[in-house]
Amino acid sequence: MREQLQSLPGVGRKTANVWLNCALGQSTIAVDTHVFRVANRIGLCATKTPEATEAALEKCIPARWKKHAHHWLILHGRYVCKARIPDCSHCLIQDLCTFKGKVMNSL
């Protein structure tokens, strides 16, 4: 099914995974910039590409959480673990973070 979706104009792997997850309820991991950043910062993976990140997350995330995992990572990356100035002082999982640029005195 993913291959069929990706054959459509403008549909890449991430979009296909989002559609499979949200519309069909499949446990897929869609990797966007937020998922890529957060997964690497908190040590879920140490990857250089979205495809490698997806493969690593597929292996380490328990089946019962896979359907929602990428949504949680996206939201965490969008509102707390931001790219330029992460809000580390409000991060509930900062003890898992290996990011060298932590900002502990965010306002």
C-alpha positions in Angstrom: 0.0 0.0 0.0 2.8 2.4 0.8 4.3 1.9 -2.6 1.0 2.6 -4.3 0.6 5.8 -2.3 4.2 6.9 -3.1 3.5 6.4 -6.8 1.0 9.4 -6.6 2.4 12.8 -7.6 3.7 14.7 -4.5 3.4 11.8 -2.1 6.6 10.7 -0.5 7.4 8.2 2.3 6.4 10.6 5.1 3.1 11.5 3.6 2.3 7.8 2.8 3.2 6.9 6.4 0.9 9.6 7.8 -1.9 8.5 5.6 -1.5 4.9 6.5 -1.3 5.8 10.2 -4.1 8.3 10.5 -6.6 7.1 7.8 -6.0 3.3 8.0 -4.9 3.0 11.6 -1.6 1.2 10.8 1.3 1.5 13.2 3.7 3.4 10.9 6.3 6.0 11.9 6.3 9.1 9.8 9.6 11.0 10.2 9.6 14.7 9.8 12.2 17.2 11.0 10.7 17.2 14.5 10.8 13.4 14.8 14.3 13.3 13.4 15.6 15.9 15.8 14.0 14.6 18.9 14.7 10.9 18.3 18.4 11.7 17.8 18.6 14.1 20.8 17.0 11.7 23.3 19.0 8.7 22.1 16.2 6.7 20.5 18.6 6.6 17.5 21.8 8.0 16.1 20.9 8.4 12.4 21.7 10.7 9.6 18.6 10.3 7.3 14.8 10.1 7.8 14.7 6.6 6.4 17.4 5.4 8.9 15.5 7.1 11.7 12.2 5.4 10.7 14.0 2.0 10.6 15.6 2.6 14.0 12.3 3.8 15.6 10.5 0.8 14.1 12.9 -1.4 16.0 13.0 0.4 19.4 9.4 1.6 19.9 7.1 -1.1 21.5 4.2 -2.2 19.3 1.6 -0.8 21.7 3.0 2.8 21.2 3.8 2.8 17.5 0.5 4.1 16.3 0.9 7.3 18.4 4.7 7.6 18.8 5.5 9.9 15.9 2.6 12.2 17.0 4.1 12.5 20.4 7.6 13.1 19.0 6.3 15.8 16.6 4.5 17.6 19.4 7.5 17.5 21.7 9.7 18.8 18.9 7.3 21.5 17.9 6.6 22.9 21.4 9.5 21.9 23.8 12.5 20.5 22.0 12.6 23.3 19.4 15.4 23.4 16.8 17.0 26.7 17.6 16.2 27.4 21.2 14.9 24.2 23.0 12.8 24.8 26.1 14.9 22.4 28.2 13.8 23.8 31.5 10.2 22.6 30.8 11.2 19.3 29.3 9.8 16.3 31.1 12.4 14.0 29.6 15.5 16.1 29.8 17.3 13.3 31.8 17.2 11.3 28.5 18.6 14.0 26.4 22.1 13.9 25.0 21.9 17.2 23.2 25.0 19.2 23.9 23.2 22.5 23.3 20.8 22.2 26.2 19.3 25.5 27.3 18.4 25.1 31.0 17.5 28.7 31.7 14.8 29.2 29.0 12.1 31.8 29.7 
